[in-house]
Amino acid sequence: MLLTITTTYQPASDISFLFHKHPSKIQEFETTGGKAHVFYPHVSDEQCTIALLLDIDPIGLVRKSSGPAGNEFALEQYVNDRPYVASSLMSAAIAKAFSSAMNGRSKDKPELVEMAMPFRVRLAVLPVRGGEALLRHLFEPLGYTVAVQKHLLNDNVPDWGESRYFTVTLEHTITLQQLLTHLYVLIPVCDNDKHYWIGNQEVEKLLEKGRSWLPAHPARELIAMRYLKHQRRLANEALEVLLKDDAAPEEEEPEAIRQKGRMHTARLEAARDALVQSGVRTVVDLGCGEGKLLRLLLAEKGFEKILGMDISYHALEIAKDKLKLDRLPPRQQERIRLIHGSLTYRDKRIEGFEGATLVEVIEHLDEPRLAALEKVVFQYARPAVVVVTTPNAEYNVKLPMQSKSGMRHADHRFEWTRKQFSKWGERLAAQYGYEVSFRSVGDEDPEVGALSQLAMFKNKTEANDGNNPSATPAD
């Protein structure tokens, strides 16, 4: 299969500095099941074209794959379209052959990295499960002009109809890095298949390549599902991170509120104080974000083990940097750990802790995911103490600035009144064997209460699967 990228940027030959490929040389790379060849069919100051030709060996591809046991000689392994179409094999070749361009590096002309250039891309042949309509639905929202050449199932028998194979031409004025990341993600999405096993590492790749454009794409759910080979758990995790990062790494009150900084600090201090008063020694901060509460907990010598967990890799990287984890004394490093994970799936790493916090987290979850979180925290993890804070919706009448949704933050799925929060907390306490108490956080208005509200759950069972005050968290 063949990919060509052409530009008329002046001087067009400058794109060689982005690709890190000399126009007069043919380069060859080993790739999964074959070889990738990179060359320039045309070079001038007016127009320049670079080509990536992927030559797949069907027998070699089978030998490198790990097919199901007992099926090593199935005919389908040897007779298929993989050597002739653009698929995840092409994405892997793009990542290897054009790695510098994909990562936005140009040693000799760094100013070109951020420069939008007119590009024309031709892919022959691209399989699209969903036809031309899907192809346009994927690329046109990103600003591409799409032209397709449809292929018949059999050129000699037109009545057989059209196939799912297209020769595709895409045109756009865009940076080369953006162009390559779009192709890297969307080629296997069109094919709706991948040649390798899908795991958490693929979530990281999707987040890295899609963070700047996928949250606003109208087909983001479809893209995530197809890219991650229809593994719904992984797709949900990726979307949670993308949407959370797109909204904001940390929630803020409207600018008009003078005490917004004090209010956020008040929430964190209220959660910390509740844990200190309860006497717990091991704590997990669920949805730790950039680590502001973790910093307060680390300052308290009474907390022997502290764990921060968040769905956002980006937020965890910020937390690691702000907490200066690499520069802490060894004994301090032993006290604290950060992990990536979703609050809507059982995770044994958060089980065994005496205390848990959910500070301004639950309102970011829709009803099905909130129900899943309840089960994960209160049924499986079952800490002795759980501290939850959430906005008080009654206070919103005092806020002059609100989002279009009528809530304080664009990513909020709901905001509860004090009565609604109490009803939710009492239901959970009765269902999972906890006692619950409620308090206001911040200055309290006699009519509408405070800006935020806190619930403190205490496990009524003295010993439940080792999660009592003498338990230690699992490493």
C-alpha positions in Angstrom: 0.0 0.0 0.0 1.1 3.5 -0.7 0.8 6.8 1.1 2.0 10.1 -0.5 2.0 13.5 1.1 2.4 16.5 -1.2 2.8 20.2 -0.3 3.0 23.4 -2.4 4.4 25.4 0.5 7.2 27.7 -0.7 9.9 26.4 -0.7 8.3 23.0 -0.8 11.5 21.1 -0.4 11.7 22.5 3.2 9.4 19.7 4.3 12.5 17.4 4.2 13.6 19.2 7.4 10.4 18.1 9.1 10.5 14.5 7.9 14.2 14.3 8.6 14.6 12.5 5.3 17.1 13.6 2.6 15.3 14.1 -0.8 18.1 12.3 -2.7 18.0 9.1 -0.7 15.7 6.1 -0.5 15.4 4.9 3.1 14.2 1.5 4.3 12.8 0.5 7.6 11.9 -2.9 9.1 8.3 -3.0 10.2 5.7 -5.6 11.3 5.5 -8.3 8.6 7.6 -6.4 6.0 9.5 -3.3 5.1 8.7 0.4 4.7 10.3 2.4 2.0 10.5 6.2 2.1 11.4 8.2 -1.0 10.6 11.5 -2.8 8.9 11.0 -6.2 9.0 14.7 -6.9 11.1 17.5 -5.4 11.2 21.2 -6.3 10.7 24.5 -4.6 7.2 24.7 -6.0 6.0 21.3 -5.1 7.4 18.4 -3.1 6.0 14.9 -2.5 7.2 12.3 -0.1 6.0 8.6 -0.3 5.7 5.8 2.2 5.5 2.4 0.5 4.7 -0.5 2.7 5.7 -3.9 1.4 4.1 -6.6 3.5 5.2 -10.3 3.3 2.0 -12.4 4.0 4.0 -15.4 5.2 6.2 -13.2 7.4 3.2 -11.5 8.9 1.7 -14.9 9.9 4.9 -16.0 11.4 5.2 -12.9 13.5 1.5 -13.0 14.7 0.4 -15.1 17.6 -2.8 -16.7 16.3 -5.1 -18.9 18.4 -3.7 -22.3 19.3 -4.6 -25.0 16.8 -5.3 -22.4 14.0 -1.7 -21.9 12.7 -2.5 -23.1 9.3 -6.0 -21.6 8.8 -6.3 -20.3 5.2 -7.5 -16.9 6.4 -4.1 -16.2 7.9 -2.5 -16.4 4.5 -5.3 -15.2 2.2 -6.5 -11.7 3.2 -6.2 -8.1 2.3 -3.5 -7.1 4.8 -0.7 -6.9 2.3 -2.6 -4.6 0.0 -4.5 -2.0 2.1 -3.7 0.8 4.5 -4.4 -0.6 8.0 -2.9 -0.4 11.5 0.2 -1.8 9.7 0.4 1.6 7.9 -0.1 3.5 11.2 2.8 1.6 12.7 5.0 2.4 9.7 4.1 6.1 9.9 5.1 6.2 13.6 8.4 4.5 12.8 9.3 6.2 9.5 8.1 9.7 10.5 8.7 9.7 14.2 10.4 13.1 14.4 7.7 14.8 12.4 5.0 13.2 14.6 6.7 14.3 17.7 7.1 17.9 16.4 10.8 18.0 16.1 12.9 19.8 13.5 16.6 20.3 14.4 17.5 22.6 11.6 14.3 24.5 11.0 12.2 24.3 14.2 10.0 27.2 13.1 8.4 24.9 10.5 6.9 22.6 13.2 4.1 25.1 14.1 3.6 26.3 10.6 0.3 25.3 8.8 1.1 24.2 5.2 -1.2 23.1 2.3 -1.1 19.3 2.1 -2.6 16.8 -0.2 -2.6 13.2 1.0 -3.3 10.2 -1.2 -3.9 6.7 0.3 -4.2 3.7 -1.9 -6.0 1.6 -0.9 -8.0 2.4 2.3 -10.6 -0.1 3.6 -13.5 1.7 5.2 -16.1 -0.4 7.1 -19.0 2.0 6.9 -18.4 3.4 3.4 -17.8 6.9 2.1 -20.3 8.5 4.5 -18.2 7.2 7.5 -15.0 8.3 5.8 -16.3 11.9 5.4 -17.7 11.8 9.0 -14.2 11.1 10.3 -12.1 13.6 8.3 -14.4 16.5 7.3 -15.0 17.7 10.9 -11.2 18.2 11.1 -11.3 20.5 8.1 -10.2 18.1 5.3 -11.6 18.2 1.8 -12.2 14.5 0.9 -12.3 13.0 -2.5 -12.7 9.3 -3.1 -12.3 6.8 -5.9 -14.6 3.9 -5.3 -13.5 0.4 -6.2 -15.8 -2.4 -7.5 -15.7 -5.9 -5.9 -14.8 -7.2 -9.4 -13.8 -4.8 -12.2 -14.9 -7.4 -14.7 -18.3 -7.9 -13.1 -19.8 -4.5 -12.3 -23.1 -6.0 -11.1 -21.2 -7.3 -8.0 -21.4 -3.7 -6.7 -19.0 -1.5 -4.7 -16.6 -2.8 -2.1 -15.3 -1.2 1.1 -12.0 -0.2 -0.6 -11.3 3.4 -1.6 -8.4 5.4 -3.0 -8.7 8.5 -0.9 -7.4 12.0 -1.4 -7.3 14.4 1.5 -6.5 18.1 1.3 -6.0 20.5 4.2 -3.9 23.4 5.4 -2.5 22.2 8.7 0.7 21.5 10.5 2.5 18.3 9.5 2.4 17.0 13.1 -1.4 17.4 13.2 -1.7 15.7 9.8 0.3 12.6 10.8 -1.5 12.2 14.2 -4.9 12.3 12.4 -3.7 9.6 9.9 -2.2 7.5 12.7 -5.4 7.3 14.6 -8.0 7.4 11.8 -6.5 4.8 9.4 -7.2 1.8 11.7 -10.5 3.4 12.7 -11.6 3.3 9.1 -10.5 -0.3 8.8 -12.1 -1.1 12.2 -9.3 -3.6 13.1 -5.8 -3.8 14.4 -3.0 -6.4 13.9 -2.0 -6.5 17.5 -3.3 -7.0 21.0 -5.0 -4.0 22.6 -4.3 -2.9 26.2 -3.7 0.1 28.4 -0.7 1.1 26.3 -3.1 1.8 23.4 -5.1 4.1 25.6 -2.0 6.1 26.2 -1.3 6.3 22.5 -4.8 7.5 21.8 -4.5 10.1 24.5 -1.1 11.3 23.3 -2.2 11.5 19.6 -5.8 12.7 20.1 -5.7 15.1 23.1 -5.6 18.2 21.0 -8.5 17.3 18.6 -10.5 14.3 19.6 -12.6 15.9 22.5 -14.3 18.2 20.0 -14.8 15.6 17.3 -18.5 14.7 16.8 -17.5 11.0 16.3 -15.2 10.8 19.3 -17.1 7.8 20.9 -16.9 5.9 17.6 -13.3 6.7 17.1 -12.3 5.6 20.6 -14.3 2.4 20.3 -12.9 1.4 16.9 -9.3 2.5 17.8 -9.4 0.4 20.9 -10.9 -2.6 19.1 -14.3 -2.3 20.8 -13.1 -2.8 24.3 -15.6 -0.6 26.0 -13.8 -0.3 29.3 -10.7 1.1 27.6 -12.7 3.4 25.4 -14.6 4.8 28.4 -11.3 5.4 30.3 -9.9 7.2 27.3 -12.9 9.4 26.9 -13.1 10.2 30.6 -9.5 11.5 30.4 -10.0 13.4 27.2 -13.2 15.1 28.3 -11.8 15.9 31.7 -8.6 17.4 30.3 -10.6 19.4 27.8 -12.9 20.9 30.5 -10.0 21.8 32.8 -7.4 19.9 34.9 -8.8 21.5 38.1 -12.3 22.9 38.7 -12.5 26.6 39.4 -15.3 28.8 40.8 -16.5 31.7 38.6 -14.1 34.6 38.3 -16.5 37.0 40.0 -16.2 35.2 43.3 -13.4 36.9 45.3 -13.0 34.0 47.7 -12.6 31.3 45.0 -9.1 30.5 46.0 -10.0 30.4 49.7 -13.0 28.2 48.9 -11.0 25.6 47.1 -8.5 25.5 49.9 -11.4 25.2 52.4 -12.7 22.1 50.7 -9.3 20.4 50.8 -8.7 21.4 54.4 -12.1 20.2 55.4 -11.4 16.8 53.9 -8.0 16.6 55.5 -9.4 17.7 58.9 -12.1 15.0 58.7 -9.5 12.3 58.1 -7.3 13.6 60.9 -10.2 13.6 63.3 -11.2 10.1 62.4 -7.7 8.7 63.3 -7.1 6.8 60.0 -3.5 6.2 59.1 -3.7 5.1 55.5 -5.6 7.2 52.9 -6.4 7.0 49.2 -7.5 10.2 47.4 -9.8 9.2 44.6 -9.7 11.6 41.7 -6.6 13.3 43.1 -6.1 15.6 40.1 -3.0 17.8 40.4 -2.3 16.6 44.0 -3.4 19.6 46.1 -5.0 17.5 48.7 -2.1 15.0 48.6 0.2 17.9 49.5 -1.8 18.6 52.7 -2.0 14.9 53.6 1.8 14.5 53.1 2.3 17.3 55.6 0.5 15.3 58.3 2.8 12.8 60.0 -0.1 10.7 61.1 -0.7 9.4 57.6 1.6 6.5 57.1 0.5 5.6 53.6 -1.0 7.9 51.0 -2.2 6.9 47.5 -3.4 9.3 44.8 -5.5 7.9 41.9 -6.8 9.7 38.8 -8.1 8.9 35.4 -6.0 11.6 33.8 -2.4 10.9 32.9 -1.9 14.6 32.4 -3.1 15.5 35.9 -0.9 12.8 37.4 2.2 14.2 35.6 1.4 17.6 37.0 0.9 16.2 40.5 4.2 14.3 40.3 5.9 17.6 39.3 4.2 19.8 41.9 4.8 17.3 44.8 8.4 16.9 43.7 8.2 13.2 44.3 11.6 12.4 42.8 13.3 14.8 45.2 11.5 13.7 48.4 13.6 12.0 51.1 13.5 8.2 50.8 11.2 7.8 53.8 8.8 10.4 52.4 8.8 8.7 49.0 7.8 5.4 50.7 4.7 7.1 52.1 3.1 8.3 48.9 2.3 6.8 45.5 0.4 7.9 42.4 -1.5 5.5 40.2 -3.6 5.8 37.0 -7.0 4.2 37.2 -10.8 4.6 36.7 -13.2 5.0 39.6 -15.9 3.1 37.8 -14.0 -0.3 37.7 -13.0 -2.4 40.7 -9.3 -1.9 41.4 -7.7 -3.9 44.2 -4.9 -1.3 44.5 -7.4 1.0 46.4 -8.6 -1.8 48.7 -7.3 -2.0 52.2 -7.1 1.7 53.0 -8.6 3.0 56.2 -9.7 6.4 54.7 -10.8 7.6 51.2 -11.6 11.0 49.8 -13.8 12.1 46.8 -13.3 15.8 46.7 -15.5 17.5 44.0 -15.5 14.3 42.0 -19.0 12.7 41.9 -20.7 15.6 40.1 -18.5 14.8 37.0 -20.1 11.4 36.6 -23.4 10.6 34.9 -25.9 8.3 36.6 -24.6 4.9 35.4 -20.9 5.7 36.2 -21.9 7.2 39.6 -23.6 3.9 40.4 -20.5 2.0 39.4 -18.3 4.3 41.6 -20.6 3.7 44.6 -20.1 0.0 44.2 -16.3 0.3 43.7 -15.8 2.4 46.8 -18.4 1.3 49.3 -18.8 -2.4 48.4 -15.3 -3.5 47.2 -12.8 -1.0 48.7 -14.9 -0.5 51.9 -12.6 1.9 53.8 -13.4 2.7 57.4 -14.0 6.4 56.5 -15.1 8.0 53.3 -15.1 11.8 52.9 -17.1 13.2 50.0 -17.5 16.9 49.0 -19.7 18.3 46.2 -21.1 21.7 45.2 -24.3 22.9 46.9 -26.7 23.8 44.0 -28.8 26.1 46.3 -25.9 28.5 46.5 -25.8 29.0 42.7 -28.4 31.8 42.9 -25.7 33.9 44.5 -23.2 33.3 41.6 -23.4 35.9 38.8 -21.5 33.7 36.3 -22.5 30.2 35.3 -21.9 27.9 32.4 -24.5 27.3 29.6 -25.6 24.2 31.4 -26.7 26.3 34.4 -24.1 24.7 36.5 -20.8 25.9 37.8 -18.7 23.9 35.5 -19.2 22.7 31.9 -18.2 19.1 32.8 -20.7 18.8 35.7 -23.4 16.1 35.1 -25.4 17.3 38.1 -25.3 19.6 41.1 -27.3 18.7 44.2 -29.2 20.7 46.8 -28.5 19.9 50.5 -31.6 17.7 50.6 -30.6 15.7 47.5 -27.1 15.2 48.8 -28.4 14.0 52.2 -30.8 11.6 50.5 -28.0 10.2 48.4 -25.7 9.8 51.4 -28.3 8.2 53.6 -29.2 5.7 50.9 -25.5 4.7 50.5 -25.1 4.4 54.3 -28.1 2.1 54.6 -27.1 0.0 51.6 -23.5 -0.6 52.5 -23.5 -0.5 56.3 -22.2 3.0 57.1 -23.1 5.9 59.3 -23.1 9.3 57.6 -23.0 12.9 58.8 -23.2 16.1 56.8 -21.6 19.5 57.2 -21.2 22.8 55.2 -17.9 23.9 53.8 -17.2 27.6 53.7 -19.2 30.6 54.9 -22.8 29.6 55.3 -25.7 31.8 54.1 -28.9 31.4 56.3 -31.1 30.7 53.3 -29.1 28.8 50.8 -26.3 27.3 52.8 -22.6 27.2 51.9 -20.8 27.0 48.5 -19.9 23.3 49.1 -21.1 20.4 51.3 -19.4 17.5 52.8 -20.5 14.0 53.8 -18.5 11.8 56.2 -19.2 8.0 56.0 -18.0 5.7 58.8 -18.1 2.0 58.4 -20.3 0.5 61.2 -18.6 -2.9 60.9 -15.5 -3.2 63.1 -13.8 -5.7 60.8 -14.7 -6.1 57.2 -12.3 -8.0 55.0 -9.3 -6.4 56.7 -10.4 -2.8 56.1 -10.3 -1.7 59.7 -8.0 0.8 61.3 -5.3 -1.9 61.8 -5.3 -2.8 58.1 -2.5 -1.8 55.6 -3.0 -1.1 51.9 -2.1 -3.5 49.3 1.0 -2.5 47.3 
